[in-house]
Amino acid sequence: MDESREEDGGGRGRADPDGELYRSLHASAEFQTLRRRYRAFAFPATAVFLGWYLLYVVLSSWAKGFMSIEVLGNVNVALVLGLLQFVSTFAIAWLYARHADRELDPIARRLERRYDEETGR
Amino acid sequence: MTPQLLTTTLFLAVVAATVAVTVWASRQTSGANDYYAGGRSFSAFQNGLAIGGDYMSAASFLGISGAIALFGYDGFLYSIGFLVAWLVALLLVAELVRNSGRYTMADQLAYRMRQRPVRTAAAISTVVVSIFYLLAQMVGAGSLVALLLGVDDGALENLVIVCVGLLMIFYVTVGGMKGTTWVQIIKAVMLMTGTVLITFLVLMRFGFDFSSLLAEAAANTGKGDALLQPGLRYGATLTSQIDFLSLGLGLVLGTAGLPHILIRFYTVPTGRDARKSVLWAIGLIGSFYLMTLVLGFGAAALVDTGLGSAVAQSGGNLASPLLAEAIGGGSGSTGGAVLLALISAVAFATILAVVAGLTLTSASSVAHDLYANVIKRGAATEKSEVRAARVAAFAIGGVAIALAIPAQRLNIAFLVALAFAVAASANLPSIVYNLFWRRFNTRGSTWSIYGGLITCVALVFFSPVVSGAPNALFPGGDWAWFPLSNPGIVSIPCGFLLGWLGTISAREPSAEAAFDELEVRALTGAGSERVRAPVPSAAVPAGRLEPVTE
């Protein structure tokens, strides 16, 4: 297990001691596409759900009249918005899973395979 | 069979089942990879269950349904923060951390920073967060078990704390990550089964009409529509409104920085499985919190929650157990006794699973970060490292028991929110910067970890939860000058700001150079830790005898 100790040091595998292979993968057009596609989903989605959650918290504190309007029987706006937080969380999770399956994983798998082939893993 | 005897029998059954599975798991545990990461052999679904088991503490099971029973809508607000937080973990953290780390939170920082300073900082923060959380759980366990068994006796509470402590030390030292994960899976299955059952029975009582359940809750509590509207608990003054916003920030940003959640991502074979396990966890945790809505309002509708009632006196913790009793036929009926005992056993399993996860996390960090990489500078053998982890689990468990017994008489409920706030202020900034900011370096990570940690703890120390209020930790003294009980709104920006300042005030070319590698590894999983199918020994090339690659 000595080699795995070394890995703790720099994180690199024995097979790619100075990280050259990683750098060449990083420079590849395929990786740049993967990186762009990942960020293009993850960053805006994070902004959206954080903003939407904070809006909900702020409304609960500072818009009580609005939140107390009854929509359906005893179910009021506050409860509906709360349940919509659940819906939006499930929806974003599902959309990201689909995005990753279709747009990210195929490229990630190809790059990973190339790494394995080059290093003989 | 008396109700107490029934409850005790079920408690012992939980203990027997978890001990048996731990002993079984210990037979499959041989090296560091097994001990820290369960051999990375759990499926995404199993790990999703275990994440749920780790996350849904007694505070959320009994605490949130109780808060809904007492404060209605304001209790529900809690659960939303706890759930939405998982999107941070899903989108930004889980898969990337799994691909770039190994056993602990510090691993992915150490990938491109100087080992010793970042590992020391991360280990300190891990142990502090875990001890806060652990203490809250153990103190809760003592009073809760006494309450569930219907005995009010200080000596018994101490005995319960000692027993829970010894059990968690046993799970962690003997079973390692495998044993602990199975304990969490058992707990998650019990928790979901129990919750589904009670939710179904409550909804059936109201003819599956949620609106009439709400009407009955509003009427039975005498609070009327106020129960269904914001403001029963928070929002009377501007300070408490800001305090609530601060709490919300801590909850939503803290989860993805909780060390015991982060190390769960290492127990699956690949980064993609880590992502899938978070998806399972979101499904489980989300449906669980939806059901606590029914449990909470169900308790408000069917159980006495007024001033001086058992539910109010327990701070809401007894709402779910007493609801189970009421829905089963009421006190004295067989159905009531059976359901009460069942829910009590679920609560007990919940406590055991969460404390085991926390102990394992701190022990792993002490052994892997402090012992093996800081003290031994990476020269420790695998065997001595695992031994150090077991010793650390003993020590941390012992400290937790020793602190929990005197802390019983103190009001330490704020510790859970504090643990989330520290995770959000000290851990999350460095995790996010490390994964997404090339320039980020060792000074930036130590400044953000220590800075976030110290700001958080100091602000709480000078807040009304520690002194200057009747329900404070030290009600006698008064040195509070910080008005909020939740520090997040100040300490989280502080952690991010210090991380930025530290980074731009120093240059570390090696950390910047390693960023490309980290990025490739985090996004593709190339070269990450994984498990290979066992190969016949003749086919194994020299120097590659372990199932773990690299």
Interface residues (C-beta under 8 A of the other chain):
Chain A: M1 E3 S4 R5 E6 E7 D8 G9 G10 G11 R12 G13 R14 A15 D16 G19 Y22 R23 L25 H26 F31 L34 R35 Y38 F41 A42 A45 T46 F49 L50 Y53 L54 Y56 V57 V58 S60 S61 W62 K64 M67 S68 L72 G73 N74 V75 N76 A78 L79 G82 L83 Q85 F86 T89 F90 I92 A93 Y96 A97 A100 L104 D105 I107 A108 R109 L111 E112 R114 Y115 D116 T119 R121
Chain B: G31 A32 Y73 F76 L77 I80 G81 L83 V84 W86 L87 V88 L90 L91 L92 S100 R102 D107 A110 Y111 R112 Q115 F210 S211 S212 L214 A215 A218 D225 L228 Q229 P230 G231 Y234 G235 Q241 F244 L245 G248 L249 V252 R272 R275 K276 V278 L279 I282 G283 G286 Y289 L290 A372 N373 G378 A379 A380 T381 E382 A513 A514 D516 E517 L518 E519 V520 R521 L523 T524 G525 A526 G527 G543 E546 V548 T549 E550
